């Protein structure tokens, strides 16, 4: 399976989490998503991670929640590529 290098940036600001996914080499955006927070904390938060994504399909940025908290999830048609636990909850969409 061919893979391409990518970068995911997760930032908390202005009452929301903003997720930006881009190709590492070109900087081309692969997707952006925003999730509203449920807590009023204004503590800054930023997470940046390098990863590799399959070339064959475009990833989707989603959120999954359970008793352990909320997580940002990247999925392609073939598999889940990435998960990151968030420090504060998000509002249901």
Phi, psi and omega per residue, in radians:
X1 nan 2.262 3.098
X2 -1.373 2.466 3.124
X3 -2.240 2.726 3.093
X4 -2.200 2.491 3.118
X5 -1.287 2.437 -3.127
X6 -2.473 2.953 3.096
X7 -2.335 2.352 3.018
X8 -2.001 2.330 3.076
X9 -2.092 2.201 3.098
X10 -2.066 2.123 -3.083
X11 -2.332 2.384 3.086
X12 -1.810 2.132 3.094
X13 -2.858 2.710 3.073
X14 0.856 0.742 3.063
X15 1.330 0.281 -3.104
X16 -2.664 2.805 2.929
X17 -1.684 2.297 3.077
X18 -2.001 2.209 -3.120
X19 -2.007 2.212 3.126
X20 -2.164 2.208 3.095
X21 -2.022 2.254 -3.118
X22 -2.514 2.774 3.037
X23 -1.218 2.384 -3.087
X24 -1.224 -0.708 -3.031
X25 -1.363 -0.662 -3.057
X26 -1.817 -0.361 -3.073
X27 1.410 0.026 -3.139
X28 -1.099 2.322 -3.137
X29 -1.234 2.324 3.064
X30 -1.847 -0.103 3.108
X31 2.733 2.636 3.095
X32 -2.397 2.508 3.115
X33 -2.597 2.587 3.109
X34 -2.234 2.371 3.080
X35 -2.184 2.263 3.096
X36 -1.245 2.535 3.093
X37 -1.588 2.710 3.071
X38 -1.729 -0.333 3.134
X39 -1.717 2.620 -3.060
X40 -1.565 0.118 -3.111
X41 -1.078 2.417 3.125
X42 -1.892 0.252 3.104
X43 -1.096 2.209 -3.137
X44 -1.114 2.614 3.091
X45 -2.584 2.318 3.066
X46 -2.557 2.357 3.115
X47 -2.326 2.260 3.106
X48 -2.239 2.324 -3.109
X49 -2.485 2.384 3.027
X50 -1.525 2.455 3.107
X51 -2.619 3.033 3.111
X52 -2.119 2.298 -3.114
X53 -2.032 2.592 3.062
X54 -1.086 2.495 -3.141
X55 -1.318 -0.538 -2.973
X56 -1.164 -0.481 -3.077
X57 -2.458 2.626 3.131
X58 -1.390 2.429 3.137
X59 -1.374 2.703 2.990
X60 -1.996 2.506 3.115
X61 -1.747 2.185 -3.092
X62 -2.446 3.080 3.093
X63 -2.183 2.455 2.999
X64 -2.230 2.502 -3.074
X65 -2.305 2.548 2.996
X66 -2.714 -2.900 -3.118
X67 -1.108 -0.365 -3.126
X68 -1.525 -0.161 3.110
X69 2.235 -2.885 -3.120
X70 -1.859 2.548 3.122
X71 -2.383 2.468 2.958
X72 -1.427 2.368 -3.088
X73 -2.306 2.336 3.010
X74 -1.869 2.221 3.135
X75 -2.261 2.546 2.950
X76 -2.054 -3.139 3.133
X77 -1.066 -0.553 -3.052
X78 -1.495 -0.583 -2.985
X79 -2.939 2.974 2.949
X80 -1.472 2.205 -3.032
X81 -1.717 -0.441 -2.993
X82 -2.845 2.500 3.023
X83 -2.394 2.466 3.080
X84 -2.483 2.131 3.130
X85 -1.298 2.351 3.134
X86 -1.599 2.537 -3.125
X87 -1.320 -0.371 3.098
X88 -2.329 2.632 -3.084
X89 -1.175 2.774 3.059
X90 -1.980 2.794 3.125
X91 -1.391 2.582 3.105
X92 -1.171 2.444 3.138
X93 -1.520 nan nan
